[in-house]
């Protein structure tokens, strides 16, 4: 296994697999959060289930945290390794995508997104830990919607979310196709994957931005 991660191909495959995992998580995360736009009760019900289900809390959640950390650490390692090898960042070695600004700056968009994730974890995950395991407050299945809305009252936090998700969209626009190429996707499918990647990189970030703006403007 250590030999796998030491090889350039192994690192790229590991990076791609972690990207697939996180992209799937984004779909689930958006699907839950989007319900807050039209049904307070449904959002509370889904959030309560995810926040109390033992499988999600003690199995899937640690895997998610590991996936986030692994993806960013592997990205930094690839950047450093490739710069040492030939002065060209990993994100540049992707054929026609090399001409885009984002393909040359994946590491920087990743750093901004990582900073945003720290804020996001502090807003929600750390809060959950505090409510459940530190203060040990009685469980309230109806608290989730109001806690979400309150987070989007300050304009600076909404601005941070909007900027982060715009950068996430740019990051995904390049990363989506790159992940499939790292897994051996054929050149004939490249155009199709690029179109799917463009749609994904617009719809997912836009959905989160709409949620933030909706709750801020309707508070």
N, C-alpha and C positions, 0 to 999 in steps of 0.2 A: 504493500500500500504506500509506503514512504517513497518507493521508486516511482510510483504513478504520479505523485505530486511533485517530484523532482523534474519530471519531463515537461517540456513546453506544451505538448499535446494534452498531457494529463491535467495540467493546471487550467488550460482553456476549457476542457470538458467539465471540470469541477466548477469553474466559473459559470458555464452555461447552465448546468443542472441547478445550481443555486438560483440563477436568474429565473428559470422556469418556475421553480418553487415560489419565489417571491411574486412573480407576475400572477400566478394562480391565486395567491393570498390576496393580492390587490383586488381581484374580481370579487372574492367573497366579502372582503372588507367593505367595498363600495356597495355591494348588494344589500348588506345589513344597514349601512348608514343612510342609503338613499330612501329607506322607508321612513326616516324621520321627517321627510318633506311632506308626507301625506297621511301618516298614521302614528301618532304618539304612542298609542297602545301597542301596535305591532313592533315598533322600535324597542319599546321597553321589554316586550316579551322575548324578542330575539336576543337583546343584550343581556337580559337576565339568564337566559339559557346558556349563552356563551360564557357568562361570568361565573356560573355556578356548576356547570357540567364538569365532573372530575376528569374526563378524558381530554377535554379542551384545556382545562386549567393546568393539569399536571403532566400531560403528555404532549399535546400539540403546541401549547404555548412555549414550553422550553425549546421545542424543535424550531419554532418560528424565530425565537431570539437567537438561537444558534445559527440559523440560516442567514439572518440579517448580518450578524457579526462576521460569519464566514465569507459572505459575498463581498463585503467591503475590504476585509483583510486580504482576500485573494486578489481583489482588484489592485490594491496597493502593491502586493507582491509582484503581480504581472507587470505593473508599470515600472517598478524598480529593476526587475530582471531584464526586461527588454531594453531599458535605457542603458543598462550596463553592457548588454550584448552588442547592440548596434546603434544606440542613440535614438531608436524609434519606439515610441510607446505602443503597447499592445493594441490600443484602440485604433491605431493608424493602419494596422495590418489587415485591412478588410476590403481590398479591391476598390470598387468604385466609390464606396462609402468614405474613402480617405479624403475626398475633397470637401466634405462637410466640416463646418466649424466644430460641431459636437463630437465628431469622431476624433478630433485632435485634442479635445478637452474633456473627455469622459471623467478623468480623475478629479477635475475641479467641480464639475456638476455633482459628482459623487460625494465630495466633501461637504458641499452645501446641503445636499439631501441628508447626509449623515447628521449634520448639525440640526436639521429640522426634525429628524427622528428622535434625537435627544429631547427636544422640546415636546414632541408628541408623546413620548414615553412618560415624561414628567407630568404632562397634562392628564393622561388617562391611566396608564399602567401603574405608575407610582401611586397615584391617587387610589386606585383599586386596592393595592397592597396596604395602604394606610387605613382604608375603611374596613377591610376584612380582617387583617392580621395584626395591626398595631393598635388601632382604637377599638377594634372588635365591635363595630356598630351593628345593631340589628339589621338584618337584610330587608331592604325596601325595594320590591320589584318595580316600583314606579319612579325611582330616582334617576334612571339613566338619561331620559330625554331632557330633563331640566339641567342636569350636569353638562350635557352636550351643548345645549343652548347657551349656558352661562360662559362656556369657554370661548364663544364667538362674539361676546360683547365688546371686548377691547379691539379697537381698530388695528393696533399693531400686530395682534396675534392673527387676525384675518389676513393682513398684508403678508405676514410671514408664510401663512399657508398658501396663499395665492402664488407668491414668488417660488416657493418650494415645489409646488405642483407644476408650474410652468417649466421649471428646470427638470423635474421628473419626466415630463412629457418629452422634452428634448433628449433626455438620457435614454428613455425607452425607444424613441424613434430610431436610434442607432443600435442600442443594445438588443432589441428584439431580433433583428436580422442577424446580428453578430452571433447571438446564442445558437441559432439554428445552423449557421455556417460552421461554428465550432463543433457541432454534433454531426457534421458531414453532409449537410443539405446540398443538393446538386445545384449547379448554376441555373438549370432550367426552371427551378422553383423560386429563384431569387426575386423576380418581379412580383410574384404572388405573395411571398413572405413580406416584401417591402410594403405592399398595399395593406396587408393585414396589420403589419407593425404600425403603419401610419394611423390606421383607424383605432387601434388599441391605444397608442400613445396620445391620441386626442381625447377619446371617449373617457378613459379612466381618470386622467388628471382633471378634465373638465367637470366630471361628475363630482369630484371632491371639492372643486372650487365653487360650484353651484351650491353645494351643501353649506359651505362656510358663509358665502354671501347671503344666502337665503335666511339663515338663522340670525346673522348680524342685522340685516335690514328689517327683519320681522320681530326682533326682540321687543 
